[in-house]
Amino acid sequence: MAGNTGGSPSIYPTLQYADARAAIRQLTEAFGFTELAVYEGEDGSVAHAELAQGNGAVMLGSKGRGGRFDEAMKGGSPAGVYVVVADVDAHHRRAVEHGAEILMPPTDQDYGSRDYMARDLEGNVWSFGTYAPEVHG
């Protein structure tokens, strides 16, 4: 069920920060990441950002913005994992069949992806979807 095509990774760590702008600055300036995209919320917070390092990437945003991912991450680690899959609905069915805790059913997103979210047995949040930004290392 892999959804990797061309220059896109198929797994993306997803991180939340109290000060996402400062995190972006540190990751780019101190750690050499390249800023691919930064999308702001109406309040100036970072709704979503993508940073690349080599042929990999991370997605990040501001804590406390609301929404399903923010809600799922409360009380847990500030990190999650996003995995690109070719068929979100089939992947979701398999997860349900194996008793996974579903936090968000397959949902069409405004940015063109179809995603669902689940929690593993240790409480980690996993998102599975079709969104795969190009990364050029």
GUSE-39822 format. One line per field, with one value per atom (N, C-alpha, C, O): residue in one letter; atom name; x, y, z. Coordinates in Angstrom, 2 decimals, padded with zeros to 5 digits. Layout:
r: A/...
a: CA/...
px: X/...
py: Y/...
pz: Z/...
***
This chain:
r: M/M/M/M/A/A/A/A/G/G/G/G/N/N/N/N/T/T/T/T/G/G/G/G/G/G/G/G/S/S/S/S/P/P/P/P/S/S/S/S/I/I/I/I/Y/Y/Y/Y/P/P/P/P/T/T/T/T/L/L/L/L/Q/Q/Q/Q/Y/Y/Y/Y/A/A/A/A/D/D/D/D/A/A/A/A/R/R/R/R/A/A/A/A/A/A/A/A/I/I/I/I/R/R/R/R/Q/Q/Q/Q/L/L/L/L/T/T/T/T/E/E/E/E/A/A/A/A/F/F/F/F/G/G/G/G/F/F/F/F/T/T/T/T/E/E/E/E/L/L/L/L/A/A/A/A/V/V/V/V/Y/Y/Y/Y/E/E/E/E/G/G/G/G/E/E/E/E/D/D/D/D/G/G/G/G/S/S/S/S/V/V/V/V/A/A/A/A/H/H/H/H/A/A/A/A/E/E/E/E/L/L/L/L/A/A/A/A/Q/Q/Q/Q/G/G/G/G/N/N/N/N/G/G/G/G/A/A/A/A/V/V/V/V/M/M/M/M/L/L/L/L/G/G/G/G/S/S/S/S/K/K/K/K/G/G/G/G/R/R/R/R/G/G/G/G/G/G/G/G/R/R/R/R/F/F/F/F/D/D/D/D/E/E/E/E/A/A/A/A/M/M/M/M/K/K/K/K/G/G/G/G/G/G/G/G/S/S/S/S/P/P/P/P/A/A/A/A/G/G/G/G/V/V/V/V/Y/Y/Y/Y/V/V/V/V/V/V/V/V/V/V/V/V/A/A/A/A/D/D/D/D/V/V/V/V/D/D/D/D/A/A/A/A/H/H/H/H/H/H/H/H/R/R/R/R/R/R/R/R/A/A/A/A/V/V/V/V/E/E/E/E/H/H/H/H/G/G/G/G/A/A/A/A/E/E/E/E/I/I/I/I/L/L/L/L/M/M/M/M/P/P/P/P/P/P/P/P/T/T/T/T/D/D/D/D/Q/Q/Q/Q/D/D/D/D/Y/Y/Y/Y/G/G/G/G/S/S/S/S/R/R/R/R/D/D/D/D/Y/Y/Y/Y/M/M/M/M/A/A/A/A/R/R/R/R/D/D/D/D/L/L/L/L/E/E/E/E/G/G/G/G/N/N/N/N/V/V/V/V/W/W/W/W/S/S/S/S/F/F/F/F/G/G/G/G/T/T/T/T/Y/Y/Y/Y/A/A/A/A/P/P/P/P/E/E/E/E/V/V/V/V/H/H/H/H/G/G/G/G
a: N/CA/C/O/N/CA/C/O/N/CA/C/O/N/CA/C/O/N/CA/C/O/N/CA/C/O/N/CA/C/O/N/CA/C/O/N/CA/C/O/N/CA/C/O/N/CA/C/O/N/CA/C/O/N/CA/C/O/N/CA/C/O/N/CA/C/O/N/CA/C/O/N/CA/C/O/N/CA/C/O/N/CA/C/O/N/CA/C/O/N/CA/C/O/N/CA/C/O/N/CA/C/O/N/CA/C/O/N/CA/C/O/N/CA/C/O/N/CA/C/O/N/CA/C/O/N/CA/C/O/N/CA/C/O/N/CA/C/O/N/CA/C/O/N/CA/C/O/N/CA/C/O/N/CA/C/O/N/CA/C/O/N/CA/C/O/N/CA/C/O/N/CA/C/O/N/CA/C/O/N/CA/C/O/N/CA/C/O/N/CA/C/O/N/CA/C/O/N/CA/C/O/N/CA/C/O/N/CA/C/O/N/CA/C/O/N/CA/C/O/N/CA/C/O/N/CA/C/O/N/CA/C/O/N/CA/C/O/N/CA/C/O/N/CA/C/O/N/CA/C/O/N/CA/C/O/N/CA/C/O/N/CA/C/O/N/CA/C/O/N/CA/C/O/N/CA/C/O/N/CA/C/O/N/CA/C/O/N/CA/C/O/N/CA/C/O/N/CA/C/O/N/CA/C/O/N/CA/C/O/N/CA/C/O/N/CA/C/O/N/CA/C/O/N/CA/C/O/N/CA/C/O/N/CA/C/O/N/CA/C/O/N/CA/C/O/N/CA/C/O/N/CA/C/O/N/CA/C/O/N/CA/C/O/N/CA/C/O/N/CA/C/O/N/CA/C/O/N/CA/C/O/N/CA/C/O/N/CA/C/O/N/CA/C/O/N/CA/C/O/N/CA/C/O/N/CA/C/O/N/CA/C/O/N/CA/C/O/N/CA/C/O/N/CA/C/O/N/CA/C/O/N/CA/C/O/N/CA/C/O/N/CA/C/O/N/CA/C/O/N/CA/C/O/N/CA/C/O/N/CA/C/O/N/CA/C/O/N/CA/C/O/N/CA/C/O/N/CA/C/O/N/CA/C/O/N/CA/C/O/N/CA/C/O/N/CA/C/O/N/CA/C/O/N/CA/C/O/N/CA/C/O/N/CA/C/O/N/CA/C/O/N/CA/C/O/N/CA/C/O/N/CA/C/O/N/CA/C/O/N/CA/C/O/N/CA/C/O/N/CA/C/O/N/CA/C/O/N/CA/C/O/N/CA/C/O/N/CA/C/O/N/CA/C/O/N/CA/C/O/N/CA/C/O/N/CA/C/O/N/CA/C/O/N/CA/C/O/N/CA/C/O/N/CA/C/O/N/CA/C/O/N/CA/C/O
px: 000.81/000.00/000.84/000.32/002.09/002.95/002.45/001.96/002.59/002.14/003.29/003.05/004.51/005.67/005.79/005.78/005.92/006.11/007.24/007.26/008.17/009.24/010.06/010.55/010.20/011.05/010.39/010.89/009.29/008.59/008.84/008.67/009.24/009.34/007.95/006.94/007.90/006.60/006.31/005.21/007.27/007.05/007.56/008.67/006.72/007.05/006.83/005.68/007.88/007.62/006.81/007.06/005.86/005.03/005.21/005.03/005.56/005.95/005.08/004.63/004.86/004.15/005.07/005.82/005.00/005.84/005.02/004.09/005.38/004.76/005.11/004.27/006.34/006.77/007.30/008.50/006.38/006.75/007.68/008.55/007.53/008.42/009.86/010.79/010.05/011.40/011.95/013.14/011.10/011.54/011.98/013.00/011.24/011.62/012.96/013.81/013.15/014.43/015.57/016.60/015.39/016.46/016.72/017.87/015.67/015.84/016.53/017.34/016.23/016.86/018.25/019.20/018.37/019.66/020.68/021.83/020.28/021.23/021.41/022.51/020.34/020.39/020.37/020.40/020.33/020.46/019.25/019.38/018.07/016.87/016.55/016.95/015.83/015.36/013.86/013.12/013.42/011.99/011.33/011.67/010.38/009.63/008.34/007.98/007.63/006.35/006.03/006.33/005.41/004.89/003.53/003.41/002.52/001.15/000.72/000.81/000.27/-000.12/-001.61/-002.42/-001.97/-003.35/-003.74/-002.88/-005.02/-005.49/-004.89/-004.76/-004.53/-003.96/-002.44/-001.82/-001.84/-000.40/000.38/001.59/-000.31/000.37/000.73/000.24/001.57/001.94/000.93/000.93/000.09/-000.91/-000.23/-000.60/000.75/001.45/002.72/002.73/003.81/005.07/005.74/005.53/006.54/007.30/008.74/009.05/009.64/011.07/011.77/011.43/012.75/013.46/014.89/015.50/015.40/016.81/017.19/016.68/018.07/018.41/017.18/016.49/016.89/015.70/014.54/013.59/014.62/013.55/012.95/013.46/011.87/011.20/010.45/010.14/010.18/009.31/008.18/008.33/007.04/005.92/005.78/005.98/005.45/005.30/004.28/003.88/003.86/002.91/002.88/003.58/002.05/001.91/000.97/-000.05/001.33/000.45/-000.76/-000.70/-001.85/-003.02/-003.86/-004.62/-003.75/-004.53/-005.92/-006.76/-006.16/-007.43/-007.34/-006.27/-008.41/-008.42/-008.12/-007.71/-008.32/-008.20/-006.79/-006.62/-005.77/-004.40/-004.00/-003.44/-004.28/-003.95/-004.66/-004.05/-005.91/-006.68/-006.07/-005.95/-005.69/-005.12/-003.79/-003.45/-003.02/-001.68/-001.69/-000.67/-002.82/-002.89/-002.54/-003.00/-001.72/-001.37/-000.35/000.01/000.12/001.10/002.37/002.64/003.10/004.34/004.03/002.95/004.98/004.75/005.06/005.14/005.22/005.53/004.54/003.97/004.35/003.53/004.21/005.29/003.61/004.18/003.11/001.98/003.46/002.57/003.13/004.31/002.29/002.71/001.87/000.64/002.53/001.82/001.39/002.20/000.11/-000.43/-001.22/-001.78/-001.27/-001.94/-003.46/-004.16/-003.98/-005.42/-005.80/-005.73/-006.19/-006.49/-007.64/-007.57/-008.67/-009.84/-009.52/-009.97/-008.76/-008.36/-007.44/-007.56/-006.53/-005.62/-006.41/-006.14/-007.40/-008.25/-009.04/-009.12/-009.61/-010.37/-009.50/-009.94/-008.28/-007.35/-007.08/-007.08/-006.86/-006.60/-007.80/-007.62/-009.00/-010.22/-010.36/-010.67/-010.12/-010.22/-009.27/-009.55/-008.15/-007.16/-007.30/-006.40/-008.40/-008.71/-008.00/-007.95/-007.46/-006.78/-007.78/-008.93/-007.31/-008.13/-008.10/-007.05/-009.23/-009.32/-009.70/-010.71/-008.90/-009.14/-009.89/-010.61/-009.70/-010.40/-010.57/-009.58/-011.79/-012.00/-011.44/-011.08/-011.35/-010.88/-011.67/-012.91/-010.92/-011.52/-010.81/-009.58/-011.58/-011.00/-010.63/-011.46/-009.37/-008.86/-008.96/-009.00/-008.98/-009.06/-007.87/-008.00/-006.70/-005.49/-005.33/-004.28/-006.37/-006.37/-006.02/-006.12/-005.63/-005.28/-006.52/-007.53/-006.42/-007.41/-006.64/-005.68/-007.04/-006.29/-007.20/-008.41/-006.58/-007.22/-006.16/-004.96/-006.60/-005.68/-006.00/-007.17/-004.95/-005.12/-004.10/-003.10/-004.38/-003.45/-002.98/-003.79/-001.66/-001.15/-001.28/-001.76/-000.85/-001.03/-000.29/-000.66/000.76/001.51/001.08/001.67/000.04/-000.48/000.08/-000.29/000.96/001.51/000.45/-000.36/000.45/-000.52/000.08/001.16/-000.65/-000.25/-001.31/-002.50/-000.85/-001.73/-001.35/-000.16/-002.34/-002.12/-002.89/-004.07/-002.24/-002.93/-002.22/-001.20/-002.79/-002.28/-001.36/-000.74/-001.24/-000.41/001.07/001.52/001.80/003.23/003.99/004.15/004.47/005.22/006.52/007.15/006.91/008.18/009.33/009.30/010.35/011.55/012.73/012.92/013.53/014.70/015.94/016.18/016.73/017.89/019.13/020.17
py: -001.21/000.00/001.26/002.33/001.17/002.35/003.39/003.06/004.65/005.73/006.58/007.69/006.12/006.92/006.99/005.97/008.21/008.42/009.40/010.47/009.04/009.95/010.46/009.68/011.81/012.44/012.73/013.56/012.09/012.35/011.25/010.07/011.63/010.62/010.05/010.64/008.91/008.36/008.45/008.11/008.91/009.10/010.48/010.87/011.22/012.57/012.69/012.61/012.89/013.24/014.54/015.45/014.62/015.81/016.35/015.62/017.62/018.21/019.41/020.13/019.63/020.82/021.62/021.05/022.94/023.82/024.94/025.45/025.34/026.51/027.75/028.64/027.81/028.92/028.32/028.11/028.05/027.38/028.25/027.71/029.56/030.44/030.31/030.24/030.28/030.11/028.73/028.60/027.72/026.38/026.35/025.74/027.01/027.07/027.76/027.31/028.87/029.58/028.67/028.61/027.97/027.10/025.95/025.65/025.31/024.17/024.58/023.82/025.78/026.22/026.79/026.44/027.66/028.32/027.41/027.35/026.71/025.90/024.50/023.94/023.93/022.53/022.32/021.18/023.41/023.31/022.82/022.43/022.84/022.47/023.56/024.71/023.20/024.15/024.31/023.33/025.56/025.84/025.58/026.21/024.66/024.37/025.17/025.71/025.25/025.95/026.32/025.56/027.49/027.91/028.55/029.51/028.02/028.53/029.08/028.39/030.32/030.99/030.87/030.82/030.81/030.92/032.38/033.25/032.66/034.06/034.81/036.04/034.10/034.73/034.88/035.31/034.53/034.65/033.42/033.37/032.43/031.20/030.40/030.70/029.40/028.55/027.41/026.51/027.45/026.40/025.12/024.02/025.27/024.11/024.61/025.62/023.87/024.18/022.87/021.83/022.95/021.80/022.22/023.21/021.45/021.72/020.47/019.36/020.63/019.49/019.43/020.45/018.21/017.95/016.73/015.63/016.92/015.82/015.39/016.22/014.09/013.63/013.35/012.66/013.89/013.74/015.08/016.13/015.05/016.28/016.08/014.96/017.20/017.22/018.20/019.16/017.94/018.86/019.39/018.64/020.67/021.21/022.33/022.85/022.68/023.76/024.22/023.68/025.22/025.79/024.94/024.45/024.78/024.12/025.01/026.23/024.38/025.14/025.76/026.68/025.29/025.87/025.25/025.73/024.19/023.50/022.50/022.33/021.87/020.88/019.49/019.32/018.51/017.11/016.73/016.04/017.15/016.77/017.38/016.69/018.66/019.33/018.64/018.43/018.30/017.61/016.24/015.85/015.52/014.18/014.24/013.31/015.29/015.40/015.87/015.76/016.39/016.88/015.77/014.64/016.10/015.15/014.11/013.23/014.21/013.24/013.94/015.08/013.26/013.78/014.90/014.93/015.83/016.88/016.43/017.26/015.12/014.61/013.53/012.83/013.42/012.38/011.96/012.46/011.05/010.60/010.64/010.19/011.20/011.22/010.24/010.31/009.32/008.31/008.43/008.43/008.53/008.61/007.21/006.28/007.07/005.80/006.06/007.15/005.09/005.25/005.20/005.96/004.34/004.16/004.33/003.38/005.55/005.88/005.03/004.55/004.85/004.11/002.64/002.09/002.02/000.63/000.53/-000.41/001.47/001.48/001.63/000.94/002.53/002.75/001.48/001.10/000.83/-000.41/-001.45/-002.11/-001.59/-002.55/-002.19/-003.07/-000.90/-000.46/-000.77/-001.25/-000.50/-000.77/-002.27/-002.69/-003.07/-004.53/-005.07/-006.10/-004.38/-004.83/-004.09/-004.17/-003.39/-002.78/-001.49/-001.11/-000.79/000.48/001.53/001.56/002.38/003.49/004.59/005.19/004.85/005.87/007.20/007.30/008.22/009.55/010.44/011.35/010.17/010.90/009.94/009.36/009.74/008.84/009.47/010.65/008.72/009.30/010.57/010.57/011.64/012.96/013.66/013.68/014.24/015.05/016.40/017.07/016.81/018.07/019.18/018.90/020.42/021.58/021.64/022.17/021.12/021.20/020.02/019.86/019.19/018.14/016.75/015.79/016.61/015.30/014.60/015.24/013.31/012.52/011.84/011.11/012.06/011.59/010.91/011.11/010.09/009.67/009.65/009.67/009.60/009.68/008.56/008.25/007.96/006.87/007.02/007.72/006.33/006.30/004.86/003.93/004.67/003.31/002.89/003.66/001.69/001.13/001.90/001.81/002.65/003.44/004.90/005.70/005.26/006.62/007.54/008.71/007.04/007.88/008.11/007.23/009.32/009.68/009.46/009.96/008.71/008.42/008.98/008.76/009.72/010.21/009.50/009.35/009.08/008.39/009.16/009.46/009.48/010.25/010.25/009.58/011.01/011.05/012.23/012.28/013.17/014.36/013.98/013.40/014.30/013.96/015.10/015.10/016.09/017.18/016.69/015.78/017.29/016.95/017.46/018.58/016.64/017.02/016.79/015.69/017.83/017.73/017.90/018.98/016.84/016.86/017.38/017.45
pz: 000.00/000.00/000.00/000.29/-000.30/-000.29/-001.28/-002.36/-000.88/-001.74/-002.23/-002.73/-002.11/-002.49/-004.00/-004.69/-004.49/-005.93/-006.15/-005.55/-006.98/-007.37/-006.21/-005.40/-006.13/-005.15/-003.83/-003.07/-003.52/-002.26/-001.25/-001.56/-000.03/001.02/001.31/000.92/001.98/002.32/003.82/004.24/004.62/006.04/006.44/006.08/007.19/007.64/009.14/009.58/009.94/011.33/011.36/010.57/012.27/012.40/013.81/014.79/013.92/015.19/015.51/014.61/016.81/017.27/018.18/018.97/018.07/018.87/019.47/018.85/020.70/021.31/020.48/020.32/019.97/019.11/017.81/017.64/016.89/015.63/014.78/014.09/014.83/014.06/014.55/013.74/015.87/016.43/016.06/015.78/016.05/015.67/014.21/013.89/013.34/011.92/011.77/011.00/012.50/012.46/012.90/012.23/014.02/014.50/013.54/013.23/013.06/012.16/010.86/010.32/010.35/009.10/009.35/008.65/010.34/010.58/011.26/010.83/012.31/013.08/012.52/012.57/012.00/011.58/010.07/009.60/009.30/007.86/007.08/005.92/007.69/006.95/005.93/006.10/004.89/003.87/004.02/004.11/004.06/004.17/002.82/001.82/002.79/001.57/001.51/000.47/002.64/002.68/004.12/005.05/004.31/005.61/005.36/004.59/006.01/005.89/007.24/008.25/007.24/008.48/008.73/007.80/010.02/010.42/010.45/010.35/010.58/010.62/011.80/011.74/012.87/014.06/013.98/014.95/012.84/012.67/013.11/012.94/013.66/014.05/012.81/011.71/012.96/011.84/011.78/012.63/010.77/010.59/010.11/010.53/009.23/008.67/008.01/007.31/008.23/007.57/007.16/007.78/006.11/005.61/005.46/004.79/006.09/006.01/005.53/005.96/004.65/004.08/004.58/004.91/004.63/004.95/004.12/004.36/003.15/002.26/001.47/000.89/001.46/000.74/001.70/001.34/002.93/003.91/004.26/003.86/005.02/005.41/006.72/007.11/007.38/008.55/008.28/007.52/008.92/008.90/010.32/011.28/010.48/011.83/011.84/010.80/013.05/013.23/014.67/015.53/014.93/016.26/017.11/016.63/018.38/019.34/019.60/019.44/020.02/020.48/019.40/019.68/018.16/017.06/016.95/016.19/017.70/017.56/016.42/015.83/016.12/015.05/015.57/016.72/014.72/015.10/015.54/016.55/014.80/015.14/016.48/017.33/016.68/017.93/019.10/020.15/018.92/019.96/020.26/021.42/019.23/019.40/020.13/020.87/019.93/020.51/021.97/022.66/022.46/023.84/024.81/024.67/025.77/026.80/026.37/027.15/025.15/024.66/024.24/024.64/023.45/022.89/021.90/021.32/021.70/020.71/019.28/018.37/019.08/017.75/017.32/018.16/016.03/015.44/014.15/013.83/013.42/012.16/011.09/011.31/009.92/008.75/007.73/007.38/007.26/006.31/005.05/005.11/003.90/002.63/002.21/002.19/001.88/001.39/000.12/-000.06/-000.75/-002.04/-001.91/-002.58/-001.05/-000.91/000.56/001.35/000.92/002.31/002.85/003.98/002.06/002.54/002.81/003.81/001.93/002.15/003.36/004.15/003.51/004.65/005.95/006.93/005.94/007.10/007.44/008.61/006.43/006.67/007.37/008.31/006.90/007.50/008.96/009.83/009.24/010.61/011.51/012.63/011.02/011.79/012.04/013.15/011.00/011.14/012.20/012.82/012.42/013.40/014.73/015.57/014.93/016.22/016.54/017.71/015.55/015.82/016.32/015.89/017.22/017.70/016.64/016.39/016.03/014.97/015.61/016.31/015.36/015.90/014.91/015.31/013.63/012.56/011.40/010.94/010.92/009.78/008.50/008.51/007.41/006.16/005.83/005.79/005.59/005.39/004.25/004.20/003.32/002.24/002.82/003.44/002.61/003.15/002.09/000.89/002.55/001.65/000.70/-000.40/001.11/000.31/-000.65/-001.26/-000.78/-001.78/-001.30/-002.07/-000.05/000.47/001.03/001.32/001.16/001.89/003.01/002.74/004.26/005.42/006.43/006.44/007.27/008.51/009.59/009.30/010.86/011.98/012.97/013.22/013.54/014.50/015.63/015.50/016.73/017.86/018.03/017.96/018.24/018.43/019.90/020.73/020.20/021.54/022.63/023.80/022.26/023.23/023.26/023.98/022.48/022.49/021.43/021.39/020.56/019.48/018.42/018.12/017.84/016.82/015.44/015.13/014.61/013.24/012.30/012.49/011.28/010.22/008.93/008.63/008.17/006.90/005.84/006.03/004.71/003.69/002.36/002.17/001.45/000.07/-000.20/-001.26/000.73/000.53/000.57/001.55/-000.48/-000.56/-001.22/-002.44/-000.44/-001.06/-001.67/-001.14/-002.77/-003.42/-002.57/-002.06/-002.43/-001.68/-002.61/-003.14/-002.79/-003.65/-002.79/-002.26/-002.66/-001.76/-002.38/-001.73
***
